[in-house]
Amino acid sequence: TDIFERQYLDMFKNEGSGMTATEYTILEKLFTAVDAYCPDPSLRSEDDIDENQLRTAAKTTLSELFA
């Protein structure tokens, strides 16, 4: 999950203009979730999410992109 986090944040920040406004909106929600992901429960605040919540956000994003 840590590798996914780093790669997704890098890819989203460096993405060119190759996506539609709808795609951007959907992927931005995942960006927010990835940014809120905290793998360490002892460091997690109420605004952070755990791995299961991140996986759910990724699945939601995938289904929204291909709806």
Secondary structure, 3 states (H helix, E strand, C coil): CHHHHHHHHHHHHHCCCCCCHHHHHHHHHHHHHHHHECCCCCCCCCCCECHHHHHHHHHHHHHHHCC
